């Protein structure tokens, strides 16, 4: 099955419970004793799920790095860059370079300047990042670079076409191909759910406030960010059949949802 989630915001427990709820499978699920068992391998491949994570993976939840590390270990989780990832990537690169060159974290005044620029929601991500060793930091930076190349996804499922973006499509024109937009166009301006962007496909977005923390389907738009880490829950949308699922959360950020 093919699923989409958005706005995990660093809540590792919610992320793991979502995978458990889906009974999410990939080749890593093959037991060591079955690795040479052709039937076991085929059964796992046939049952392999795909999860699209539509941005804002990281945030104030305290488990951003663990989420990224888990995602990068799975070949069937595909991420789209979100505003949080877009905002922080260059800062993480600079921090990594400084630590490699000096062997230490920058002075507190510089760290305070970085976190002030990024905001409270991403401060914890910086704290998590500087605790990593050189190889782990390099892996995170490389993965965020890889994610940044995916500002949108076009998916065909059950004869239906989907466009997946983190926020919306700034300056949208029906005759403009997606490759002609910039990354900022997909992460800075939330979609207007009262507007029909496409008649022949469904626009799936995160970063759009949803009433009562539920997935909203309106005008060929599906808003799936249900406020994880901001007082809501983690919504899961199945592209195959339109089914909605939800994960109740343990972590709640003290800051309100935007």
PAZAPA-4460 file (N, C-alpha, C; in steps of 0.05 Angstrom, whole numbers, plus 32768, in hexadecimal, padded with zeros to 4 digits):
% residues 258
    n_x    n_y    n_z   ca_x   ca_y   ca_z    c_x    c_y    c_z   seq   type   mol
   8011   7FE8   8000   8000   8000   8000   8012   8019   8000     1      X     A
   8006   802F   7FF7   8014   8048   7FF5   8007   805D   8008     2      X     A
   8017   8068   801A   800D   807A   802E   801C   8095   802D     3      X     A
   800F   80A9   8038   801B   80C4   803B   8016   80CF   8057     4      X     A
   802B   80DA   8063   8029   80E9   807C   8038   8103   8079     5      X     A
   8033   8115   808B   8041   812F   808B   8041   813B   80A6     6      X     A
   8056   814B   80AC   8056   8159   80C5   805B   8148   80DD     7      X     A
   806F   8136   80DC   8077   8126   80F4   8082   8138   8109     8      X     A
   8091   814C   8101   809C   8161   8113   80AD   8155   8129     9      X     A
   80BD   8140   8122   80D0   8135   8135   80C4   8123   814A    10      X     A
   80AB   811B   8148   809F   8109   815B   80A5   80EC   8153    11      X     A
   80BB   80E1   815C   80C5   80C7   8155   80B1   80B1   815D    12      X     A
   80A5   80B3   8175   8092   809F   817E   807A   809E   816C    13      X     A
   8070   80B5   8164   8059   80B5   8152   8060   80A9   8137    14      X     A
   8078   80AF   812D   8081   80A3   8114   8083   8085   8116    15      X     A
   808F   807B   812B   8091   805E   812E   8076   8051   8132    16      X     A
   8064   805E   8140   8049   8052   8143   803A   8052   8129    17      X     A
   803F   8066   8118   8032   8066   80FE   803C   804E   80ED    18      X     A
   8056   8049   80EE   8060   8032   80DF   8054   8018   80EA    19      X     A
   8052   8016   8104   8047   7FFE   8111   8029   7FFB   8109    20      X     A
   801B   8011   8109   7FFE   8010   8102   7FFA   8006   80E6    21      X     A
   800C   800E   80D4   800B   8006   80B8   8016   7FEA   80B4    22      X     A
   8023   7FDF   80C8   8032   7FC6   80C5   8045   7FC9   80AD    23      X     A
   8053   7FDF   80AD   8063   7FE8   8097   8079   7FD4   8091    24      X     A
   807C   7FCC   8078   808F   7FB7   8070   80A2   7FC1   805C    25      X     A
   80BA   7FB7   805D   80CE   7FB9   8048   80E1   7FA2   804A    26      X     A
   80F6   7FA3   8039   8109   7F8C   8039   8117   7F89   8054    27      X     A
   8119   7F9E   8063   8126   7F9C   807E   8116   7F89   8090    28      X     A
   80FD   7F84   808A   80EC   7F73   809B   80F1   7F56   8098    29      X     A
   8101   7F4E   8084   8108   7F32   8080   811A   7F29   8096    30      X     A
   8112   7F13   80A3   8122   7F08   80B9   813C   7EFC   80AE    31      X     A
   8151   7EFE   80BE   816B   7EF4   80B5   816A   7ED7   80AC    32      X     A
   815A   7EC7   80BA   8159   7EAB   80B3   814A   7EA6   8099    33      X     A
   813B   7EBB   8090   812B   7EB7   8077   8138   7EC5   805F    34      X     A
   814F   7ED0   8063   815B   7EE0   804D   8160   7ED0   8034    35      X     A
   8164   7EB6   8037   8168   7EA5   8020   814E   7E95   8018    36      X     A
   8139   7E9C   8026   811F   7E8F   8021   8110   7E9F   800C    37      X     A
   810F   7E95   7FF3   8103   7EA4   7FDD   80E7   7EAC   7FE2    38      X     A
   80D7   7E99   7FEE   80BA   7E9F   7FF3   80B8   7EB6   8007    39      X     A
   80C9   7EB7   801B   80C7   7ECC   802F   80CE   7EE7   8023    40      X     A
   80E3   7EE7   8012   80EB   7F00   8005   80D5   7F0A   7FF2    41      X     A
   80C9   7EF8   7FE3   80B4   7F00   7FD0   809C   7F0B   7FDF    42      X     A
   8094   7EFD   7FF5   807D   7F06   8004   8081   7F22   8010    43      X     A
   809A   7F27   8019   80A0   7F42   8023   809F   7F57   800D    44      X     A
   80AB   7F51   7FF6   80AA   7F64   7FE0   808E   7F69   7FD7    45      X     A
   807D   7F55   7FD5   8061   7F59   7FCC   8052   7F69   7FE0    46      X     A
   805A   7F68   7FFA   804B   7F77   800E   8058   7F91   8015    47      X     A
   806D   7F99   8006   807C   7FB1   800C   806A   7FCA   8009    48      X     A
   806B   7FDA   801E   805D   7FF3   801E   806F   800A   8016    49      X     A
   8063   8020   800E   8072   8039   8008   8065   804F   8018    50      X     A
   8076   805E   8026   806D   8075   8036   8079   808F   802B    51      X     A
   8068   80A1   8024   8071   80BC   801C   806F   80CF   8034    52      X     A
   8085   80DB   803B   8085   80EE   8052   8087   810A   8046    53      X     A
   8071   8119   8049   806E   8131   803A   8077   8149   804A    54      X     A
   8091   8149   8051   809D   8160   805E   8098   8164   807C    55      X     A
   80A7   8177   8087   80A7   817C   80A4   80AA   8163   80B5    56      X     A
   80BE   8154   80AD   80C6   813C   80BB   80D1   8143   80D7    57      X     A
   80E2   8158   80D7   80EF   8160   80EF   80E0   8177   80FD    58      X     A
   80E5   817A   8117   80D8   818F   8126   80DE   818C   8143    59      X     A
   80CC   8195   8154   80D1   8198   8171   80CC   817F   8180    60      X     A
   80C6   8169   8173   80BF   8150   8182   80D5   8142   8190    61      X     A
   80EE   8149   818B   8104   813D   819A   8110   8124   818D    62      X     A
   8104   811B   8177   810E   8102   816A   8113   8106   814D    63      X     A
   8119   811E   8144   811C   8123   8127   8133   8113   811B    64      X     A
   814A   8111   8128   8160   8103   811D   815A   80E5   811B    65      X     A
   814D   80DA   812F   8146   80BD   812E   8133   80B7   8118    66      X     A
   8120   80C9   8112   810E   80C6   80FC   811D   80C5   80E2    67      X     A
   812E   80D9   80DE   813E   80DB   80C5   814F   80C2   80C2    68      X     A
   815C   80B8   80D7   816D   80A1   80D5   815D   8088   80CE    69      X     A
   8145   8086   80D9   8134   806F   80D2   812B   8071   80B5    70      X     A
   8122   8089   80AC   8119   808C   8091   812F   8086   807D    71      X     A
   8147   808F   8082   815D   808B   806F   8165   806E   806D    72      X     A
   815D   805E   8080   8163   8041   8080   814F   8031   8070    73      X     A
   813A   803E   8067   8124   802F   8059   8122   8039   803C    74      X     A
   8122   8026   802A   8121   802D   800E   8104   8033   8004    75      X     A
   80F1   802F   8015   80D5   8033   800D   80C7   8049   801D    76      X     A
   80D7   805B   8029   80CD   8074   8033   80D9   808B   8023    77      X     A
   80C7   809A   8017   80CF   80AF   8004   80C6   80CA   800F    78      X     A
   80D9   80DC   8012   80D4   80F6   801F   80D3   810D   800C    79      X     A
   80C1   8120   8012   80C0   813A   8004   80CA   814F   8018    80      X     A
   80DA   8162   800E   80E4   8176   8020   80CE   8187   802B    81      X     A
   80D0   818E   8044   80BD   81A0   8051   80CA   81BA   805A    82      X     A
   80BA   81CC   8063   80C5   81E6   806C   80DA   81E3   8081    83      X     A
   80D7   81D1   8094   80EA   81CD   80AA   8105   81C3   809F    84      X     A
   8104   81B0   808D   811D   81A5   8082   812B   81BA   8070    85      X     A
   811B   81C8   8061   8126   81DD   804F   8133   81F3   8060    86      X     A
   8127   81F9   8076   8131   820F   8087   814B   8209   8096    87      X     A
   814F   81EF   809D   8165   81E8   80AF   817D   81DC   80A1    88      X     A
   817A   81D3   8088   818F   81C3   807C   81AA   81D2   807A    89      X     A
   81AA   81EB   8072   81C3   81F9   806F   81D0   81FE   808A    90      X     A
   81C0   8202   809F   81CB   8206   80BA   81D9   81EC   80C3    91      X     A
   81CD   81D6   80BE   81D9   81BC   80C6   81F3   81B7   80B7    92      X     A
   81F4   81BE   809D   820D   81BC   808E   8223   81CD   809A    93      X     A
   821C   81E6   80A1   8230   81F7   80AD   823A   81ED   80C8    94      X     A
   8227   81E3   80D8   822F   81D8   80F2   8241   81C0   80EE    95      X     A
   823A   81AE   80DB   824B   8197   80D6   8267   819F   80CE    96      X     A
   8269   81B2   80BC   8283   81BC   80B3   8294   81C7   80CB    97      X     A
   8286   81D7   80DB   8294   81E3   80F2   829F   81CD   8105    98      X     A
   828E   81B9   810B   8296   81A5   811E   82AD   8194   8113    99      X     A
   82AC   818E   80F9   82C1   817F   80EC   82DC   818E   80EC   100      X     A
   82DA   81A8   80E7   82F2   81B8   80E5   82FF   81C0   8100   101      X     A
   82EE   81C2   8114   82F8   81CB   812E   82F7   81B6   8144   102      X     A
   82E7   81A1   813F   82E5   818C   8153   82D2   8193   816A   103      X     A
   82C3   81A9   8167   82B1   81B1   817D   8299   81C0   8172   104      X     A
   8285   81C2   8182   826C   81D1   817B   8273   81EF   817C   105      X     A
   8266   81FF   816B   826B   821C   816C   8265   8228   8188   106      X     A
   8271   823F   818E   826B   824C   81A7   824D   8251   81AB   107      X     A
   8244   8252   81C4   8228   8254   81CB   821B   826C   81BD   108      X     A
   8229   8282   81BB   821E   829A   81AE   8216   8294   8191   109      X     A
   8227   8285   8183   8220   827E   8167   8209   826A   8167   110      X     A
   8209   8257   8179   81F3   8243   817A   81D9   8251   8180   111      X     A
   81DA   8265   8192   81C1   8274   8198   81B7   8284   817F   112      X     A
   81CA   828E   8170   81C3   829D   8158   81B5   828B   8143   113      X     A
   81C0   8272   8141   81B5   825F   812E   8199   8257   8136   114      X     A
   8196   8250   8150   817B   8247   8159   8167   825E   8159   115      X     A
   8170   8277   815D   815F   828E   815C   8154   8292   813F   116      X     A
   8166   828D   812C   815F   8290   8110   814B   827B   8108   117      X     A
   814F   8262   8112   813E   824C   8109   8124   824A   8119   118      X     A
   8123   8254   8131   810B   8253   8141   810C   823C   8155   119      X     A
   80FA   823E   8169   80FA   822A   817F   80F3   820E   8174   120      X     A
   80E3   820C   8160   80DB   81F2   8156   80F2   81E1   814C   121      X     A
   8107   81EE   8142   811E   81E0   8137   8136   81E0   8149   122      X     A
   8134   81ED   8160   814B   81EE   8173   8153   81D2   817B   123      X     A
   813F   81C1   8182   8145   81A6   818B   8153   8196   8176   124      X     A
   814D   819B   815C   815A   818C   8146   8178   8192   8146   125      X     A
   817F   81AC   814A   819B   81B4   814C   81A8   81A5   8163   126      X     A
   819B   81A4   817A   81A6   8197   8191   81AB   8179   818C   127      X     A
   8198   816C   817E   819B   8150   8177   81B2   814C   8164   128      X     A
   81B5   815E   8151   81C8   815C   813B   81E5   815D   8146   129      X     A
   81EA   8170   8158   8206   8174   8162   820F   815D   8174   130      X     A
   81FD   814C   817C   8204   8134   818D   820D   811D   817C   131      X     A
   820A   811E   8161   8212   8109   8150   8230   8108   814A   132      X     A
   823A   80F1   8142   8256   80F0   813A   8258   80F9   811D   133      X     A
   8271   80FB   8113   8275   8106   80F8   8266   80F7   80E2   134      X     A
   8267   80DC   80E3   8259   80CC   80CF   823B   80D0   80D0   135      X     A
   8230   80D1   80E8   8213   80D4   80EB   820A   80EF   80E1   136      X     A
   821A   8104   80E7   8212   811E   80DD   8214   811F   80BF   137      X     A
   8228   8113   80B4   822B   8112   8096   8213   8104   808A   138      X     A
   820A   80EE   8096   81F3   80E0   808B   81DA   80F1   808C   139      X     A
   81D6   80FF   80A1   81BE   8110   80A4   81BE   8126   808F   140      X     A
   81D5   8134   808C   81D7   814A   8078   81D3   813F   805C   141      X     A
   81DF   8128   8056   81DB   811C   803B   81BE   8115   8036   142      X     A
   81B1   810B   804B   8195   8103   8047   8183   811C   8043   143      X     A
   8188   8131   8053   8179   8149   804F   817E   8155   8034   144      X     A
   8196   8153   802A   819C   815D   800E   818C   814C   7FFA   145      X     A
   818A   8132   7FFF   817B   8121   7FED   815D   8128   7FEE   146      X     A
   8152   812D   8006   8136   8135   8009   8131   814F   7FFA   147      X     A
   8144   8161   7FFC   8140   817C   7FF0   813D   817B   7FD2   148      X     A
   8146   8165   7FC6   8142   8162   7FA9   8126   815A   7FA2   149      X     A
   8116   8152   7FB6   80FA   814A   7FB2   80E8   815F   7FBD   150      X     A
   80E2   8174   7FAE   80CF   8188   7FB8   80B2   8181   7FB2   151      X     A
   80AE   816E   7FA1   8093   8164   7F9B   8096   8147   7F91   152      X     A
   8080   8139   7F92   807F   811E   7F87   8065   811B   7F76   153      X     A
   8067   810E   7F60   8050   8107   7F50   804D   80E8   7F51   154      X     A
   8035   80DF   7F59   8031   80C3   7F5E   8017   80BA   7F4F   155      X     A
   8019   80A4   7F42   8001   8097   7F36   7FF9   807F   7F46   156      X     A
   7FE1   807E   7F50   7FD8   8068   7F61   7FBA   8062   7F5B   157      X     A
   7FB5   8049   7F55   7F9A   8040   7F4F   7F8C   8052   7F3B   158      X     A
   7F9B   8058   7F25   7F92   8069   7F0F   7F8C   8086   7F18   159      X     A
   7F96   808D   7F2F   7F93   80A8   7F38   7FAE   80B5   7F39   160      X     A
   7FAF   80CF   7F33   7FC8   80DE   7F34   7FC9   80F0   7F4D   161      X     A
   7FE0   80F0   7F5A   7FE3   8101   7F71   7FFC   8112   7F6E   162      X     A
   7FFB   812A   7F79   8012   813C   7F7C   8015   8141   7F9A   163      X     A
   802D   813A   7FA4   8033   813D   7FC1   8046   8153   7FC5   164      X     A
   803F   8167   7FD6   8051   817D   7FDD   804D   8183   7FFB   165      X     A
   8061   8191   8006   8060   8196   8022   804B   81AB   802A   166      X     A
   804A   81C1   801C   8038   81D7   8023   8022   81DC   800E   167      X     A
   802B   81E5   7FF7   8019   81EC   7FE1   802A   81F1   7FC9   168      X     A
   801F   8200   7FB6   802D   8207   7F9E   802A   8225   7F99   169      X     A
   803E   8234   7FA3   803D   8251   7FA1   803E   825A   7F84   170      X     A
   802D   826D   7F7D   802C   8277   7F61   8022   8262   7F4E   171      X     A
   8010   8251   7F57   8006   823B   7F47   7FF9   8244   7F2D   172      X     A
   8000   8237   7F17   7FF4   823A   7EFD   7FEE   821E   7EF2   173      X     A
   7FD6   821A   7EE8   7FCE   8200   7EDF   7FE0   81F5   7EC9   174      X     A
   7FEB   8207   7EB8   7FFA   81FE   7EA1   8019   81FE   7EA7   175      X     A
   8020   8203   7EC0   803C   8204   7EC7   8045   81E9   7ED2   176      X     A
   805A   81DD   7EC7   8063   81C3   7ED0   8071   81C6   7EEB   177      X     A
   8070   81B1   7EFB   807A   81B3   7F16   8098   81B8   7F17   178      X     A
   80A7   81AE   7F04   80C4   81B2   7F03   80CC   81CF   7F00   179      X     A
   80B9   81E0   7EF7   80BF   81FC   7EF3   80BC   820D   7F0C   180      X     A
   80B2   8200   7F22   80B0   820F   7F3B   80CA   820B   7F4B   181      X     A
   80CF   821D   7F5E   80E6   821A   7F70   80DE   820C   7F89   182      X     A
   80F2   8203   7F99   80EC   81F5   7FB2   80DB   8206   7FC4   183      X     A
   80E1   8220   7FC6   80D2   8231   7FD8   80B4   8232   7FD1   184      X     A
   80AE   822E   7FB8   8092   822F   7FAF   8082   8218   7FBC   185      X     A
   808F   8203   7FC5   8081   81EC   7FD0   8081   81EB   7FEE   186      X     A
   8091   81FC   7FFB   8094   81FA   8018   808C   8214   8027   187      X     A
   8085   8229   8019   8081   8243   8027   8064   824C   8028   188      X     A
   8054   8243   8016   8038   824D   8015   8024   8236   8016   189      X     A
   8016   8233   802D   8003   821D   8030   7FED   821E   801A   190      X     A
   7FE5   8206   8012   7FD0   8204   7FFD   7FB6   8210   8007   191      X     A
   7FA7   821B   7FF4   7F8C   8225   7FFA   7F78   820E   7FF3   192      X     A
   7F6D   8202   8008   7F5C   81EA   8004   7F41   81F2   7FF6   193      X     A
   7F3B   820B   7FF5   7F22   8214   7FE7   7F27   8216   7FC9   194      X     A
   7F40   8212   7FC1   7F47   8215   7FA5   7F4C   81F9   7F99   195      X     A
   7F43   81F5   7F80   7F48   81DD   7F71   7F61   81E1   7F60   196      X     A
   7F77   81D5   7F68   7F90   81D9   7F59   7F90   81C7   7F3F   197      X     A
   7F87   81AF   7F43   7F87   819C   7F2C   7F6B   818F   7F2A   198      X     A
   7F63   818A   7F12   7F4A   817B   7F0D   7F4F   815E   7F08   199      X     A
   7F68   8158   7EFF   7F6E   813C   7EF6   7F80   812E   7F0A   200      X     A
   7F86   813A   7F21   7F97   812E   7F35   7F91   813A   7F50   201      X     A
   7F9B   812C   7F65   7F96   8135   7F80   7FB0   8141   7F8C   202      X     A
   7FAD   8159   7F97   7FC4   8166   7FA4   7FC4   815E   7FC2   203      X     A
   7FD9   8150   7FCB   7FDC   8148   7FE6   7FF0   815A   7FF4   204      X     A
   7FE8   8167   800A   7FF9   817B   8016   7FFA   8177   8035   205      X     A
   8010   8180   8040   8013   8183   805D   8012   81A1   8063   206      X     A
   801A   81A8   807B   801E   81C4   8082   8005   81D6   807F   207      X     A
   7FEE   81CA   807F   7FD4   81D8   807D   7FC4   81D1   8095   208      X     A
   7FBD   81E4   80A7   7FAE   81DD   80BE   7F94   81CF   80B7   209      X     A
   7F8E   81B9   80C5   7F76   81A9   80C0   7F64   81AA   80D9   210      X     A
   7F4A   81AF   80D5   7F39   81B1   80EC   7F37   8197   80FB   211      X     A
   7F38   8198   8115   7F35   8181   8127   7F4A   816C   8123   212      X     A
   7F60   8173   8116   7F76   8160   8113   7F6F   8149   8101   213      X     A
   7F5E   814D   80EE   7F56   8138   80DB   7F5E   813F   80BF   214      X     A
   7F63   812B   80AF   7F6A   812F   8092   7F52   813C   8084   215      X     A
   7F58   814F   8073   7F43   815D   8064   7F45   8157   8047   216      X     A
   7F2F   8150   803A   7F2E   814B   801D   7F1A   815F   8011   217      X     A
   7F25   8170   8000   7F14   8186   7FF6   7F1F   8190   7FDB   218      X     A
   7F0E   8191   7FC7   7F15   819D   7FAD   7F2E   8190   7FA1   219      X     A
   7F2F   8175   7FA1   7F46   8167   7F97   7F60   816C   7FA6   220      X     A
   7F5D   8175   7FBF   7F73   8179   7FD1   7F70   8167   7FE9   221      X     A
   7F86   815D   7FF3   7F86   814D   800C   7F9B   8159   801F   222      X     A
   7F92   8164   8035   7FA4   816F   8049   7FA8   815B   805F   223      X     A
   7FC1   8152   8063   7FC6   813B   8075   7FD6   8142   808E   224      X     A
   7FDF   815B   8091   7FED   8162   80AA   7FD8   8168   80C0   225      X     A
   7FD7   8156   80D3   7FC2   8157   80E8   7FCD   8162   8102   226      X     A
   7FE4   816F   8101   7FEE   817D   8119   7FFF   816C   812C   227      X     A
   800C   8158   8121   801E   8148   8132   8033   815A   813F   228      X     A
   8036   8157   815A   8049   8168   8169   803F   8184   816F   229      X     A
   8026   818A   8166   801B   81A5   816A   7FFF   81A3   8175   230      X     A
   7FF9   818E   8184   7FDF   818B   8190   7FCC   8179   8180   231      X     A
   7FD4   8170   8169   7FC3   815F   8159   7FCC   8142   8159   232      X     A
   7FCB   8135   8142   7FD3   811A   813F   7FE0   8115   8124   233      X     A
   7FEB   80FE   8120   7FF8   80F7   8107   7FE4   80E9   80F5   234      X     A
   7FDD   80F6   80DE   7FCB   80EA   80CB   7FD9   80DA   80B6   235      X     A
   7FCC   80C4   80AE   7FD7   80B3   8099   7FC2   80B0   8083   236      X     A
   7FCA   80B6   806B   7FB8   80B5   8054   7FC1   809F   8041   237      X     A
   7FAF   808D   803A   7FB5   8078   8027   7FAE   8080   800B   238      X     A
   7FC2   8081   7FF9   7FBD   8089   7FDE   7FAD   8075   7FCE   239      X     A
   7FAF   805B   7FD6   7FA1   8046   7FC7   7F83   8049   7FC9   240      X     A
   7F79   804F   7FE1   7F5C   804E   7FE5   7F50   8067   7FF4   241      X     A
   7F62   807A   7FFB   7F58   8092   8008   7F52   808F   8026   242      X     A
   7F5A   8078   8031   7F54   8073   804D   7F65   8085   805F   243      X     A
   7F59   808E   8075   7F68   809E   8088   7F6D   808E   80A2   244      X     A
   7F84   8092   80AD   7F8B   8086   80C7   7F99   809C   80D8   245      X     A
   7F99   8098   80F2   7FA4   80AB   8104   7FB4   809E   811A   246      X     A
   7FC9   80AC   8123   7FD9   80A3   8139   7FD7   80B8   814F   247      X     A
   7FCE   80AF   8167   7FCE   80C1   817E   7FEA   80C6   8187   248      X     A
   7FEE   80DE   8192   8009   80E6   8198   8010   80E7   81B6   249      X     A
   802A   80E3   81BB   8034   80E6   81D6   803F   8102   81DB   250      X     A
   804C   810D   81C6   8059   8127   81C9   8047   813D   81BF   251      X     A
   8046   8153   81CD   8038   816B   81C4   8049   8184   81C9   252      X     A
   804E   8192   81B4   805F   81AB   81B6   804F   81C0   81C5   253      X     A
   805D   81D0   81D6   8050   81E5   81E4   8048   81FC   81D2   254      X     A
   8052   81FD   81B9   804B   8212   81A7   8032   820B   8197   255      X     A
   8021   821E   8191   8008   8218   8182   800E   8212   8165   256      X     A
   7FFB   8205   8157   7FFE   8200   813B   7FFC   821A   812C   257      X     A
   800B   821C   8116   8008   8234   8105   7FEF   8232   80F4   258      X     A
***
